């Protein structure tokens, strides 16, 4: 992206990275795609700034006007001599003032003493330094993630079958579907990226750190909690431990061994309760250690029943278009996917590859992800991957994808998603 600066004198052309206007994981995802596929994302069009016309100093104007007026008078030789002396004195005073101004300017330290171009360069250098520090942290976390990956694969389960059984317990397979059309969120992001970038994001998508479920089958609880946090009216850190418990009604009074969950039960009961049901993380902390014979890790501490948040409204959507529309309108979507081999280790994108078929064996098992937005793909990828990709955040830490985020191409998304209703969280209330 090129930025133009008009000033008094020459025009300065500044080459500036597009990076600083995007959240870092999103920037790195686009960078990987451009590098690996030799494509170019559309850059935001920046209009050239209008030429800045700086008005002349009013004092100088008055002085010149006065001189012109005086020149018209018939002055005596003595008066002319006095005017010449005054003129020389004014010139000396002006020269002294300009000299002192230059000295003061040169003696100043920091950004105020730098030109616009130098300040911009310093900002980009600072951004690049922070970027490299963050990437180093991601790389360190990736080592831990790869050690946990074999156990993570063991915790995958058939989400489609699990979800249908959970929903059937409420006596109706359509209890989560709503007839009224979904309306745009009032909290659509205004300060992240606009339509000119081909990106639509749920507000606050990059506001929270990417969390880690560890070697436990709690992916759906993590996706559900992050959705709750994104839609909450203020920043809050909610408990995955509690939501996992609330999603497994049959495992609340006695220990059970059946792993996995789906947030439907917890959301439905929270929406229909007069109480605040979801507690803070600090009151009900998540335990990274798995207890296979006691999935909900009961008895829970008393703080796990001290709720501060509740679901006010959620709905189910089934079709791909309804999922895309929900994201476009600014709502997070919780969904389940079968996984391809290239899902587990990726460079920020999961795409269809030649001769790739739907996963079998362990890859046919499911995993829950939170969808947070859509991104238009470069035209060169449309035929192989579709027109867009779905931006997701995972719960495997920052070592997966790019800082815990990735984009699923439209064709991969439609091939590997479970044929089951996805959850759209519409409104959340806090105490």
C-alpha positions as CSV (number, residue, x, y, z in Angstrom):
1,X,0.0,0.0,0.0
2,X,1.3,3.4,-0.8
3,X,0.6,6.5,1.2
4,X,1.0,10.0,-0.3
5,X,1.9,13.0,1.8
6,X,1.5,16.4,0.4
7,X,3.5,19.1,2.1
8,X,4.9,22.6,1.5
9,X,7.6,21.7,-1.0
10,X,8.2,18.2,-2.5
11,X,5.8,15.3,-2.4
12,X,7.0,12.4,-0.2
13,X,6.1,8.9,-1.3
14,X,6.0,6.5,1.7
15,X,6.0,2.7,1.2
16,X,4.0,1.3,4.1
17,X,3.1,-2.3,5.0
18,X,-0.5,-3.3,4.9
19,X,0.2,-5.3,8.0
20,X,-0.6,-2.7,10.7
21,X,-4.3,-2.4,9.7
22,X,-4.9,-6.1,10.3
23,X,-4.8,-8.4,13.4
24,X,-1.5,-10.2,13.2
25,X,-2.9,-13.8,12.8
26,X,-5.0,-12.6,9.9
27,X,-2.1,-10.8,8.3
28,X,0.0,-13.9,8.7
29,X,-2.7,-16.1,7.1
30,X,-2.9,-13.8,4.1
31,X,0.9,-13.7,3.9
32,X,1.1,-17.5,3.8
33,X,-1.5,-17.8,1.1
34,X,0.2,-15.1,-1.1
35,X,3.6,-16.9,-0.6
36,X,2.4,-20.5,-1.1
37,X,0.0,-19.9,-4.0
38,X,1.6,-16.9,-5.7
39,X,-1.6,-14.9,-5.4
40,X,-2.3,-11.3,-4.3
41,X,-5.0,-10.2,-2.0
42,X,-6.9,-7.0,-2.8
43,X,-5.4,-4.1,-1.0
44,X,-7.5,-1.3,0.4
45,X,-7.6,1.6,-2.0
46,X,-6.2,4.7,-0.3
47,X,-7.1,8.1,-1.8
48,X,-4.4,10.6,-2.2
49,X,-4.7,13.3,0.5
50,X,-5.6,16.8,-0.5
51,X,-2.8,19.2,-0.8
52,X,-2.5,21.0,2.5
53,X,-2.7,24.8,2.1
54,X,-1.2,26.4,5.1
55,X,-2.4,30.0,5.6
56,X,0.2,32.6,5.9
57,X,0.9,34.0,9.3
58,X,-1.6,36.8,10.1
59,X,1.1,38.9,11.7
60,X,3.2,38.8,8.6
61,X,0.2,39.8,6.5
62,X,-0.6,42.7,8.7
63,X,3.1,43.8,8.7
64,X,3.3,43.7,4.9
65,X,0.0,45.5,4.5
66,X,1.3,48.2,6.9
67,X,4.5,48.5,4.9
68,X,2.6,48.9,1.6
69,X,0.4,51.6,3.2
70,X,3.4,53.5,4.6
71,X,5.2,53.3,1.2
72,X,2.4,55.3,-0.4
73,X,3.0,58.2,2.0
74,X,5.3,61.0,1.2
75,X,8.0,60.6,3.8
76,X,10.6,63.1,4.8
77,X,14.3,62.0,4.6
78,X,14.4,61.6,8.4
79,X,11.3,59.4,8.4
80,X,12.7,57.3,5.6
81,X,15.9,56.7,7.6
82,X,13.8,55.7,10.6
83,X,11.8,53.2,8.5
84,X,15.0,51.7,7.1
85,X,16.4,51.2,10.6
86,X,13.1,49.6,11.7
87,X,13.1,47.3,8.7
88,X,16.7,46.2,9.5
89,X,15.8,45.6,13.1
90,X,12.8,43.5,12.1
91,X,15.0,41.4,9.8
92,X,17.5,40.8,12.6
93,X,14.8,39.8,15.0
94,X,13.3,37.4,12.5
95,X,16.7,35.9,11.7
96,X,17.4,35.4,15.4
97,X,14.0,33.9,16.0
98,X,14.4,31.4,13.1
99,X,17.9,30.5,14.3
100,X,16.7,29.8,17.8
101,X,13.7,27.8,16.4
102,X,16.1,25.6,14.4
103,X,18.3,25.0,17.5
104,X,15.3,24.1,19.6
105,X,14.0,21.7,16.9
106,X,17.4,20.0,16.5
107,X,17.8,19.6,20.2
108,X,14.5,17.8,20.8
109,X,14.5,14.1,21.1
110,X,11.8,11.6,20.1
111,X,9.1,11.6,17.5
112,X,8.4,15.3,17.6
113,X,11.8,16.0,16.2
114,X,11.3,13.5,13.4
115,X,9.7,14.0,10.0
116,X,6.5,12.2,9.1
117,X,8.4,9.6,7.1
118,X,10.8,8.9,9.9
119,X,8.0,8.5,12.4
120,X,6.2,6.1,10.1
121,X,9.3,4.1,9.6
122,X,9.9,4.0,13.4
123,X,6.3,2.7,13.9
124,X,6.7,0.0,11.2
125,X,10.1,-1.1,12.8
126,X,8.4,-1.3,16.2
127,X,5.5,-3.3,14.7
128,X,8.0,-5.7,13.0
129,X,9.8,-6.2,16.2
130,X,6.6,-7.1,18.1
131,X,5.6,-9.3,15.2
132,X,8.8,-11.3,15.4
133,X,8.4,-11.7,19.1
134,X,4.9,-13.0,18.7
135,X,5.8,-15.4,16.0
136,X,8.6,-16.8,18.2
137,X,6.0,-17.4,20.9
138,X,3.8,-19.2,18.4
139,X,6.7,-21.4,17.4
140,X,7.5,-22.3,21.0
141,X,3.8,-23.2,21.6
142,X,3.8,-25.4,18.4
143,X,6.4,-27.7,20.0
144,X,4.0,-28.3,22.9
145,X,1.0,-28.7,20.6
146,X,2.8,-31.4,18.5
147,X,3.6,-33.4,21.7
148,X,-0.1,-33.3,22.7
149,X,-1.4,-34.0,19.1
150,X,-1.5,-37.8,19.5
151,X,-3.7,-37.5,22.6
152,X,-5.8,-34.8,20.9
153,X,-6.6,-37.2,18.0
154,X,-7.7,-39.8,20.5
155,X,-10.3,-37.3,21.9
156,X,-12.0,-36.8,18.6
157,X,-15.6,-38.2,18.5
158,X,-18.5,-38.6,16.1
159,X,-20.1,-35.2,16.8
160,X,-22.9,-35.6,14.4
161,X,-24.4,-38.6,16.2
162,X,-23.7,-37.0,19.6
163,X,-25.4,-33.8,18.7
164,X,-28.6,-35.4,17.4
165,X,-28.9,-37.5,20.5
166,X,-28.5,-34.5,22.8
167,X,-31.1,-32.5,20.8
168,X,-33.6,-35.3,20.8
169,X,-33.8,-35.3,24.6
170,X,-35.7,-32.0,24.4
171,X,-38.6,-33.7,22.6
172,X,-38.3,-31.8,19.3
173,X,-35.7,-31.8,16.6
174,X,-36.6,-28.2,15.6
175,X,-36.6,-26.6,19.0
176,X,-33.6,-24.4,18.2
177,X,-34.8,-23.2,14.8
178,X,-36.4,-19.8,14.6
179,X,-38.9,-18.5,12.1
180,X,-38.0,-14.9,12.4
181,X,-35.1,-13.8,10.1
182,X,-31.7,-13.1,11.6
183,X,-30.9,-9.3,11.7
184,X,-27.5,-7.7,11.7
185,X,-25.7,-7.4,15.0
186,X,-25.7,-3.9,16.5
187,X,-22.1,-4.5,17.4
188,X,-20.7,-5.0,13.9
189,X,-17.0,-4.0,14.0
190,X,-16.2,-0.5,12.7
191,X,-12.5,-0.2,13.5
192,X,-11.1,-3.5,12.2
193,X,-11.5,-4.1,8.5
194,X,-14.1,-2.8,6.1
195,X,-15.9,-4.3,3.1
196,X,-13.2,-3.0,0.8
197,X,-10.8,-5.6,2.2
198,X,-13.2,-8.5,1.5
199,X,-13.3,-9.4,5.2
200,X,-16.2,-9.6,7.6
201,X,-15.4,-10.3,11.3
202,X,-17.4,-10.8,14.5
203,X,-16.6,-7.8,16.7
204,X,-13.8,-8.5,19.2
205,X,-12.7,-11.7,17.4
206,X,-9.0,-11.1,18.2
207,X,-9.7,-9.5,21.6
208,X,-9.1,-12.6,23.7
209,X,-6.1,-14.9,23.9
210,X,-6.3,-18.2,22.2
211,X,-6.9,-20.9,24.9
212,X,-5.9,-24.5,25.2
213,X,-8.1,-27.4,26.1
214,X,-5.2,-29.8,26.6
215,X,-5.7,-33.5,26.4
216,X,-9.5,-33.4,27.2
217,X,-12.5,-33.8,24.9
218,X,-13.8,-30.3,25.6
219,X,-13.5,-28.5,22.3
220,X,-17.2,-27.7,22.1
221,X,-17.2,-26.1,25.5
222,X,-14.2,-23.9,24.5
223,X,-16.0,-22.8,21.3
224,X,-19.1,-22.1,23.3
225,X,-17.4,-20.0,25.9
226,X,-15.5,-17.9,23.4
227,X,-18.8,-17.2,21.6
228,X,-20.3,-16.1,24.9
229,X,-17.3,-13.8,25.6
230,X,-17.5,-12.3,22.1
231,X,-21.2,-11.5,22.4
232,X,-21.0,-10.3,26.0
233,X,-21.6,-6.5,26.5
234,X,-18.2,-6.1,28.2
235,X,-15.0,-8.0,28.4
236,X,-15.2,-11.1,30.6
237,X,-13.4,-14.4,31.2
238,X,-15.9,-17.2,31.5
239,X,-15.5,-20.8,32.6
240,X,-15.1,-23.7,30.1
241,X,-15.1,-26.1,33.1
242,X,-18.6,-25.1,34.0
243,X,-20.0,-25.0,30.4
244,X,-18.7,-28.6,29.8
245,X,-20.5,-29.7,33.0
246,X,-23.7,-27.8,32.0
247,X,-23.7,-29.4,28.5
248,X,-23.6,-33.0,30.0
249,X,-26.8,-33.3,32.0
250,X,-26.5,-37.0,32.6
251,X,-23.0,-36.5,34.1
252,X,-23.9,-33.9,36.8
253,X,-25.0,-36.2,39.6
254,X,-22.7,-39.1,39.1
255,X,-19.4,-39.6,37.3
256,X,-19.6,-40.8,33.7
257,X,-17.0,-42.0,31.2
258,X,-18.6,-40.8,27.9
259,X,-16.4,-38.0,26.5
260,X,-17.4,-35.0,24.5
261,X,-20.2,-32.4,24.6
262,X,-22.2,-30.0,22.6
263,X,-23.3,-26.5,24.0
264,X,-26.9,-26.9,22.9
265,X,-28.1,-28.2,26.3
266,X,-26.3,-25.5,28.3
267,X,-27.4,-22.7,25.9
268,X,-31.1,-23.9,25.9
269,X,-31.3,-24.2,29.7
270,X,-29.5,-20.8,30.2
271,X,-31.8,-19.1,27.8
272,X,-34.9,-20.5,29.6
273,X,-33.6,-19.8,33.1
274,X,-34.3,-16.7,35.1
275,X,-30.8,-17.1,36.7
276,X,-27.3,-16.2,35.4
277,X,-25.9,-19.7,34.8
278,X,-22.3,-19.3,33.5
279,X,-19.6,-18.4,36.1
280,X,-16.3,-16.7,35.7
281,X,-13.1,-18.6,35.0
282,X,-11.6,-17.5,38.3
283,X,-14.5,-18.9,40.2
284,X,-14.5,-22.2,38.3
285,X,-11.0,-22.8,36.8
286,X,-10.4,-25.2,34.0
287,X,-8.4,-28.3,34.8
288,X,-6.0,-29.4,32.0
289,X,-5.7,-32.9,33.6
290,X,-8.2,-35.4,32.1
291,X,-10.2,-37.7,34.3
292,X,-11.5,-40.3,31.9
293,X,-13.8,-42.0,34.5
294,X,-15.2,-38.7,35.7
295,X,-15.6,-36.5,32.6
296,X,-17.3,-33.5,34.3
297,X,-14.9,-33.8,37.3
298,X,-17.6,-33.7,39.9
299,X,-18.1,-32.6,42.6
300,X,-17.4,-29.1,41.3
301,X,-16.4,-26.3,43.7
302,X,-19.1,-23.9,44.9
303,X,-17.8,-21.1,42.6
304,X,-18.9,-23.1,39.6
305,X,-22.5,-22.4,40.5
306,X,-22.0,-18.7,40.9
307,X,-23.2,-17.5,37.5
308,X,-22.5,-14.1,36.0
309,X,-23.6,-14.6,32.4
310,X,-26.6,-16.1,30.6
311,X,-27.7,-16.8,27.0
312,X,-30.5,-14.4,26.0
313,X,-30.9,-15.7,22.5
314,X,-29.4,-18.3,20.2
315,X,-30.6,-20.2,17.2
316,X,-29.7,-23.2,15.0
317,X,-28.8,-22.9,11.3
318,X,-28.3,-25.8,8.9
319,X,-27.5,-24.6,5.4
320,X,-24.1,-23.3,4.4
321,X,-25.7,-20.0,3.2
322,X,-27.3,-19.5,6.7
323,X,-23.9,-20.0,8.3
324,X,-22.3,-17.5,5.9
325,X,-25.1,-15.0,6.5
326,X,-24.8,-15.3,10.2
327,X,-21.1,-14.5,10.0
328,X,-21.7,-11.7,7.6
329,X,-24.2,-10.2,10.1
330,X,-21.6,-10.3,12.9
331,X,-22.6,-13.4,14.9
332,X,-20.2,-16.2,16.0
333,X,-21.1,-19.7,14.9
334,X,-20.2,-23.0,16.6
335,X,-19.8,-25.9,14.3
336,X,-18.6,-29.5,14.0
337,X,-16.2,-30.9,11.4
338,X,-14.6,-34.1,10.3
339,X,-10.9,-33.5,9.8
340,X,-8.6,-34.0,6.9
341,X,-4.9,-34.9,7.4
342,X,-3.8,-31.3,6.5
343,X,-6.0,-29.8,9.3
344,X,-3.8,-30.8,12.2
345,X,-0.6,-29.0,11.0
346,X,-1.2,-26.1,8.7
347,X,0.2,-22.6,7.9
348,X,-3.0,-20.7,8.7
349,X,-5.2,-22.2,6.0
350,X,-6.9,-25.6,5.4
351,X,-7.6,-26.2,1.7
352,X,-8.9,-29.0,-0.5
353,X,-6.0,-30.8,-2.1
354,X,-5.9,-33.0,-5.3
355,X,-7.7,-36.4,-4.9
356,X,-8.7,-35.4,-1.3
357,X,-11.7,-37.2,0.0
358,X,-13.7,-36.9,3.2
359,X,-11.8,-38.2,6.2
360,X,-11.9,-41.9,7.2
361,X,-10.9,-43.7,10.3
362,X,-9.7,-41.3,13.0
363,X,-10.1,-38.4,10.6
364,X,-13.8,-39.2,10.3
365,X,-14.2,-38.3,14.0
366,X,-15.2,-34.7,14.8
367,X,-14.0,-31.5,16.3
368,X,-15.8,-28.3,17.3
369,X,-14.6,-24.9,16.1
370,X,-15.8,-21.3,16.5
371,X,-16.3,-19.5,13.3
372,X,-15.6,-15.7,13.6
373,X,-15.7,-14.4,10.0
374,X,-15.4,-14.6,6.3
375,X,-12.6,-13.6,3.9
376,X,-12.7,-13.3,0.2
377,X,-10.0,-15.3,-1.6
378,X,-8.0,-14.1,-4.6
379,X,-9.7,-14.9,-7.9
380,X,-6.9,-17.3,-8.8
381,X,-8.1,-19.7,-6.0
382,X,-11.8,-19.5,-6.8
383,X,-11.9,-22.6,-9.1
384,X,-10.1,-24.8,-6.7
385,X,-11.1,-23.5,-3.3
386,X,-14.2,-21.4,-3.7
387,X,-14.8,-17.7,-3.5
388,X,-14.1,-17.3,0.2
389,X,-12.8,-19.0,3.3
390,X,-14.3,-19.2,6.8
391,X,-12.1,-17.8,9.6
392,X,-12.0,-20.0,12.7
393,X,-10.4,-20.0,16.1
394,X,-9.3,-23.3,17.6
395,X,-8.8,-24.4,21.2
396,X,-5.4,-26.1,20.8
397,X,-3.3,-23.1,21.8
398,X,-1.3,-20.7,19.7
399,X,0.8,-23.5,18.1
400,X,-2.0,-24.5,15.7
401,X,-2.4,-22.5,12.5
402,X,-1.3,-18.9,12.9
403,X,-1.5,-18.1,16.6
404,X,-4.5,-20.5,16.9
405,X,-6.4,-19.1,13.9
406,X,-6.9,-20.4,10.4
407,X,-9.2,-20.0,7.3
408,X,-11.1,-23.0,6.0
409,X,-11.6,-22.7,2.2
410,X,-15.3,-22.7,1.1
411,X,-14.8,-26.1,-0.6
412,X,-13.1,-27.7,2.4
413,X,-15.8,-26.2,4.7
414,X,-18.7,-27.6,2.7
415,X,-17.0,-31.0,2.2
416,X,-15.9,-31.6,5.8
417,X,-18.6,-30.0,7.9
418,X,-21.1,-32.3,9.7
419,X,-24.6,-32.3,8.3
420,X,-26.0,-31.1,11.6
421,X,-27.4,-27.8,12.9
422,X,-24.7,-25.2,13.9
423,X,-25.3,-22.9,16.8
424,X,-25.5,-19.1,16.3
425,X,-25.2,-17.0,19.5
426,X,-27.3,-13.9,19.2
427,X,-27.3,-12.2,22.6
428,X,-25.7,-12.6,26.0
429,X,-26.5,-10.9,29.3
430,X,-24.1,-10.2,32.2
431,X,-24.8,-9.3,35.8
